[in-house]
Amino acid sequence: MEVIGADSPVAVAVTPAVATTHGLLGAKSQVNLTQDLIEDVWQKGRIVDGYDPEVWRVDESNSWIKKADLANHGSKYGWEVDLIVASSQGGTEALSNLRPLQWQVWCQRNGRNLTSA
């Protein structure tokens, strides 16, 4: 198990294993989110001067996301690993087609009810 952000006020333990997420395949599903993939997708978020980039980023919709809040729909800073081009439209799970996206924005983009995502 690796601890992300161990030197910051907020740390999260991530085991390279199968994790439950809502975003990657468009529904609650078991997806192999390795630590490396999570980190690579996180790096696509925009860094904001004055904020620790290992804790905070901004997604493409200009929404704040918090690294420790991956798949946390109870946090306004929660985020998902999102497919830029949906699999139904030929999109793949290649890193070039993945991005971090704040969970409420992800729900709106995918036509999901915010209370039952």
N, C-alpha and C positions, 0 to 999 in steps of 0.2 A: 504494500500500500504506500502511495506517495501522498505527501501533504502539500497542497498547493498554497502558496502564500504564507508559509510558515513564519516568515519574518514580519508579516503585516498583522494588523489587529483582527483581520478576518481570515481564517484558514479553512480549507475544506479537504477532507480525505477522499481520494479517488482511487479505487481499485481498478486496474486494467482488466475489465471483465464486461459482461453484458449488463447494460443499464437500461432502465425504462425511460423513454423520452416520448414526447408528443410530436415533435417537429420533423425528425429526419425522414420518416416514411409517411407522414401526413396523418397519423393516428397514433393512439397509444400502442406502442409495440416494443418488442425486445430488439434492441439494436446494439451491435458491437461497437460501443464508443470507447475506444482505447484512450488512454491519457494523451498519447501523441496526437490523435485526431481532435480531441477536445482542445488541446493547446493550439494546434494549427488553425482551427476555426476561430478560436478566441483572438488569435493574432490578426485576423481580418477586421476586427472592430477598430474604430478610430480612437487613437490616444488623445487625451485632452491634457494640455499643460496644467500642471499643478495637482494632478490626480495620479495616484499610483496605478500604472498600466497593468500591474499584476492583479489588481482588484477591480478597477473601473474601466469601462470603455463605452463608446457610443456606437450604436448600430447604424445601418444605412437610412433608417427612418428618423435619425437624430434622437433616439430614445436611449436613456442610460441603461446599462446592463452591468451586473455584478458577477464576477467570475464564479463565486461560490453558489450563485443562485441558478445554475443550470437546471432546467426542467422544474423550477420552483414557481408554480402558478399562484402561490400565496404571497409572493413578493412582487412589488411593482418594478423591481429590477431583475426579475427572473427572465430567462432567455431560453431559446431553443436553437438547435442546429437545424437550419432551414435549407431546403432545396430551392435554389434560385429558379431553375426550370423544373417543373413538376415531373415526376416519373411518368405520369400519364401523357406527357408531351415529349417524352424521350430523354428527360433529364436523368443523370446518373448520380451515384453517391461519391463521385470523384471530388477531391478537395476543391477543384476549380468551380464546382457547382454548389458548394456549401457556403453558408454564411451564418454569423450569429444574428439572431433577431429577437427582440424583446417579445415575451410571450403573448401579450395582448395584441400587438401588431401582427404577430404570426397568426393568431386566431382570426383577426379581421381579414387578413390576406387570404386565408384558406376557408373563409365562410363558416367559421366555427362559432358556437355560442360561447361567450366569455365565461359563463358560469359552469359549463360542463366540458370544457376542453380537457 
